[in-house]
Amino acid sequence: MAAAGRRTARPVAEAATEEGIPTTGGRSRRAPRLGSGPAIRQAAARLFLAHGYQGTSMEEIAATAKVSKQTIYTHFADKEALFADLVLGNVGRVDAFVADLARADPDADEVEGCLQEIARAYLGIVIRPEVLQLRRLVIAEAGRFPELARTYYERVPQRVYDALTSLFARLAGDDRLRVADPALAAQHFAWLLLGPPLDRAMFYGPDDVPGEAELAHQAEAAVAVFLAARGPRPPRT
């Protein structure tokens, strides 16, 4: 694979710009109590992802968000509730992707192109610094919050597996794919695609993200291998 330029990792939480948060004349002011939810979430994201659950205090979150601790407690019952909100806030990322999978219905000669589009979109929502950082955090805290980790898995990775399973079952129904076990095929597709960049990010850190050209090559190669095993047989001559 040709080496490609790596994307510059973006901050996990951009500087807050909601009402009451922007700085004026170099001085910041506190967020209004009722409008401070976004600032609290951004501060919590920055600190939890940088220091973990145990290494982050509500005092630090309040100081970073420029609110009082009492204001945080008007939005969240405790630190655990705020952490859960951060983790499960990622669920929305997969909604549009799952909806696209549900609508996909390519003709036989369009299957490869359709899978290429799906592969690029899937890489685009997973292989991102902020998503990879959150994934590492969920794994690191799974022992402390097993139910939260399980819920995250069911609402994010498992939803994509289920949507791919349904797609492959439809394509296999009229021989657009050769798939005896759509659920297993969904896992094979996902890990042919995500395995190398995701594994690297778990060890090297989420800032080590492949560039667009490298991800495009990864998508193309994964689909080619998948179709070599599961594509429709060519007609006999």
C-alpha positions in Angstrom: 0.0 0.0 0.0 1.4 3.3 -1.0 2.0 5.6 2.0 -0.3 8.5 2.1 -0.2 11.7 4.1 -1.9 11.5 7.5 -4.7 13.7 8.4 -4.2 16.2 11.2 -6.0 15.1 14.2 -8.7 17.5 15.3 -9.3 18.3 18.9 -11.8 16.0 20.6 -13.9 19.0 21.7 -13.6 22.3 19.8 -13.6 25.5 21.8 -17.1 26.2 23.0 -19.0 28.9 21.0 -22.5 28.5 22.5 -24.2 31.6 24.0 -22.3 32.6 27.1 -19.1 30.7 26.3 -17.2 32.8 23.7 -14.5 35.1 24.9 -14.7 38.8 24.5 -11.6 41.0 24.6 -9.5 38.1 25.8 -11.7 37.4 28.9 -14.2 34.6 29.2 -17.3 34.6 31.2 -19.5 31.9 32.7 -22.1 30.2 30.7 -25.8 30.9 31.6 -27.0 28.2 33.8 -29.9 27.0 31.5 -27.8 27.2 28.4 -24.6 25.5 29.7 -25.3 21.9 28.7 -23.2 22.0 25.5 -20.3 23.7 27.4 -20.4 21.0 30.1 -20.4 18.2 27.5 -17.5 19.7 25.6 -15.5 20.2 28.8 -16.3 16.7 30.0 -15.4 15.2 26.6 -12.0 16.9 26.6 -11.1 15.9 30.2 -12.5 12.3 30.2 -10.8 11.5 26.9 -7.5 13.1 28.1 -7.4 11.7 31.7 -10.0 8.9 31.9 -12.9 8.6 34.3 -10.9 8.4 37.5 -8.5 11.1 36.5 -11.3 13.7 35.9 -13.1 15.5 38.7 -16.3 17.5 38.6 -14.3 20.5 39.8 -12.1 20.3 36.7 -15.1 19.9 34.4 -16.8 23.0 36.1 -13.6 25.1 35.7 -13.1 24.1 32.1 -16.8 24.7 31.2 -16.7 28.0 33.2 -19.8 27.0 35.3 -20.3 26.1 38.9 -20.5 22.5 40.1 -24.1 23.2 41.1 -24.9 24.1 37.4 -23.5 20.7 36.3 -25.8 19.0 38.8 -28.8 20.7 37.3 -28.0 18.8 34.0 -26.5 15.6 35.3 -27.2 13.6 38.5 -23.5 12.8 39.0 -20.2 12.2 37.3 -21.3 8.7 36.2 -24.4 10.1 34.5 -22.2 12.7 32.7 -19.8 10.0 31.6 -22.7 7.9 30.3 -24.0 10.9 28.3 -20.7 11.4 26.7 -20.3 7.7 25.7 -23.8 7.2 24.4 -23.8 10.6 22.6 -21.8 8.8 19.9 -24.9 6.7 19.0 -26.2 9.3 16.7 -23.2 8.9 14.4 -24.4 5.6 13.0 -28.1 6.6 12.4 -27.6 8.0 8.9 -25.3 5.2 7.9 -27.7 2.5 9.1 -30.5 4.2 7.3 -28.4 4.2 4.1 -27.8 0.5 4.5 -31.5 -0.1 4.9 -32.2 1.7 1.6 -29.4 0.1 -0.4 -30.7 -2.2 -3.2 -28.2 -2.3 -6.1 -28.7 -4.2 -9.3 -26.4 -7.1 -9.9 -24.0 -5.1 -11.9 -23.9 -2.3 -9.3 -23.1 -4.4 -6.2 -19.3 -3.7 -6.3 -19.9 0.1 -6.6 -22.5 0.0 -3.8 -20.2 -1.9 -1.5 -17.3 0.5 -2.3 -19.5 3.4 -1.2 -20.6 1.6 1.9 -16.9 0.8 2.8 -15.8 4.4 2.4 -18.6 5.7 4.5 -18.0 3.1 7.2 -14.4 4.0 7.4 -15.3 7.6 7.5 -17.4 7.4 10.6 -15.2 5.0 12.5 -11.6 6.0 11.7 -11.7 9.5 13.1 -9.5 10.7 16.0 -12.4 11.6 18.3 -14.3 8.3 17.7 -11.1 6.2 18.2 -10.4 8.1 21.4 -13.9 7.4 22.7 -13.6 3.7 21.8 -10.3 3.4 23.7 -12.0 5.1 26.7 -15.0 2.8 26.7 -12.7 -0.2 26.5 -10.5 1.2 29.3 -13.5 1.8 31.6 -15.4 -1.4 30.7 -14.4 -3.1 34.0 -15.9 -0.2 35.9 -19.0 0.3 33.8 -19.7 -3.1 32.1 -23.4 -2.3 31.4 -22.4 1.0 29.7 -19.8 -0.7 27.6 -22.4 -3.4 26.6 -24.9 -0.7 25.8 -22.4 1.2 23.6 -21.6 -2.0 21.8 -25.2 -2.9 21.1 -26.1 0.6 20.0 -23.1 1.3 17.8 -21.1 -1.7 16.4 -23.9 -4.2 16.7 -26.4 -1.9 14.9 -24.0 -1.7 12.0 -23.5 -5.5 11.9 -27.3 -6.0 12.0 -27.8 -3.5 9.1 -25.1 -5.2 7.1 -26.6 -8.6 7.8 -30.0 -7.4 6.5 -28.3 -6.0 3.4 -26.4 -9.1 2.6 -29.5 -11.3 3.2 -31.4 -9.2 0.6 -28.5 -9.4 -1.9 -28.2 -13.2 -1.4 -31.9 -13.7 -1.9 -31.7 -13.2 -5.6 -28.1 -14.3 -6.1 -26.5 -10.9 -6.2 -24.1 -12.3 -3.5 -23.2 -15.8 -2.5 -23.9 -15.7 1.2 -25.0 -18.7 3.3 -24.7 -16.9 6.6 -25.4 -13.1 6.3 -24.4 -12.4 9.9 -21.0 -14.0 9.5 -20.6 -12.2 6.1 -21.3 -8.9 7.9 -18.6 -9.5 10.4 -16.1 -10.6 7.7 -16.9 -7.4 5.7 -16.5 -5.1 8.7 -13.2 -6.6 9.8 -11.7 -6.8 6.3 -12.4 -3.1 6.2 -11.7 -1.8 9.7 -9.3 -4.4 11.1 -5.9 -2.9 10.1 -6.6 0.9 10.7 -8.6 0.2 13.9 -6.0 -2.2 15.4 -3.2 0.3 14.7 -5.1 3.1 16.3 -5.8 1.1 19.5 -2.0 0.6 20.0 -0.5 3.7 18.4 -3.1 6.1 19.6 -6.1 7.8 17.8 -3.9 10.6 16.3 -2.3 8.0 14.0 -5.1 8.2 11.4 -4.6 7.2 7.8 -5.1 9.8 5.2 -8.0 9.8 2.7 -6.0 8.1 -0.1 -4.9 5.3 2.2 -8.5 4.8 3.5 -9.8 4.7 0.0 -7.3 2.1 -0.9 -8.3 0.1 2.2 -11.9 0.2 1.1 -11.2 -0.9 -2.4 -9.0 -3.8 -1.3 -11.5 -5.0 1.4 -14.4 -5.0 -1.1 -12.3 -6.9 -3.7 -11.4 -9.6 -1.2 -15.0 -9.8 0.0 -16.4 -10.2 -3.5 -13.7 -12.7 -4.5 -15.2 -15.0 -1.8 -18.9 -14.0 -1.9 -19.6 -12.3 -5.3 -22.0 -13.9 -7.7 -20.6 -16.7 -9.9 -20.1 -15.6 -13.5 -22.5 -17.3 -15.9 -21.2 -20.5 -17.5 -20.3 -20.3 -21.2 
